[in-house]
Amino acid sequence: MRVVVASGKGGTGKTTVAVNLARAWGEPVQLLDCDVEAPNARLFLGGTILDSLIVTIPVPEVNEALCNGCGECARFCEYSAIACAAGKAMVFVRMCHGCGGCSHVCPTGAISEVENRIGTIVTSRSGSITLMEGILDVGGAMAPPLIRRLKSHVKKGVPAILDSPPGTSCPVVTTMKDADFVILVTEPTPFGLHDLTLAVDTARELGIPFGVVVNRLGIGDDRVHSYCGRENIQVLLEIPDDRRIAEAYSRGELMVDALPEYAGLFAALRREMEKR
């Protein structure tokens, strides 16, 4: 089973749900921190680092002696990662998605590919959890290729929980693809409801079953619940606005470890997903 924990906005408790669900899973589980621009799952899990892998993507390199400035490469590129000026092709490496198309359309064979580092994948273990976190290099702009490489390390036959980046942009869609289920974490506030609707639209567009977890229940109103009722969306779990949870979080402790009474809620969350 491959479960993605996502949210329409940051700060709703997405990582909190992901790490506590992993701890309460009850058997060996893989946890992928796909929020590669700001991974933080290891802050709560600790553990022993097992491996670190440098991730690269192929980017174009132009042989100026062969380039005639025809512009075919620039016309092909959907991301404006290559442009022609003064009769020569110029490459903007940070915008390149590594598709290789420019080298195929170049009529003079002036474009070859070289590997360009975009980040690292660090694997660690904490109890029954194998954590794999993608870490985008500082200044890097291409999160989706790193997320795809991170997902390629998932072992078949072992449950996987993917902690998604917040929002509904390309990195989130890349994380959600091929998931069996998506947990959408929200908070009962007007902002939480607004961004939940965007996340719901994304999951529906991708055709992935999903449900909602309401975090910090009690701080707002009932509009999130009313929306879920109208849209026939199941609320899988409600986490109360409990000061003890915030205190444990500030110490870098997991909710289910510091407050064992919550472990049963996350075990029930797993059972609810497996019914879908």
Secondary structure as GFF3:
##gff-version 3
##sequence-region A 1 276
A	DSSP	beta_strand	2	6	.	.	.	ID=ss1
A	DSSP	alpha_helix	14	23	.	.	.	ID=ss2
A	DSSP	beta_strand	29	33	.	.	.	ID=ss3
A	DSSP	alpha_helix	41	45	.	.	.	ID=ss4
A	DSSP	beta_strand	48	62	.	.	.	ID=ss5
A	DSSP	alpha_helix	72	76	.	.	.	ID=ss6
A	DSSP	beta_strand	82	85	.	.	.	ID=ss7
A	DSSP	beta_strand	88	91	.	.	.	ID=ss8
A	DSSP	three_ten_helix	93	95	.	.	.	ID=ss9
A	DSSP	alpha_helix	101	105	.	.	.	ID=ss10
A	DSSP	beta_strand	111	126	.	.	.	ID=ss11
A	DSSP	beta_strand	129	136	.	.	.	ID=ss12
A	DSSP	alpha_helix	143	151	.	.	.	ID=ss13
A	DSSP	beta_strand	160	163	.	.	.	ID=ss14
A	DSSP	alpha_helix	170	176	.	.	.	ID=ss15
A	DSSP	beta_strand	181	186	.	.	.	ID=ss16
A	DSSP	alpha_helix	190	206	.	.	.	ID=ss17
A	DSSP	beta_strand	210	217	.	.	.	ID=ss18
A	DSSP	alpha_helix	223	230	.	.	.	ID=ss19
A	DSSP	beta_strand	235	240	.	.	.	ID=ss20
A	DSSP	alpha_helix	243	250	.	.	.	ID=ss21
A	DSSP	alpha_helix	255	258	.	.	.	ID=ss22
A	DSSP	three_ten_helix	260	262	.	.	.	ID=ss23
A	DSSP	alpha_helix	263	275	.	.	.	ID=ss24
###
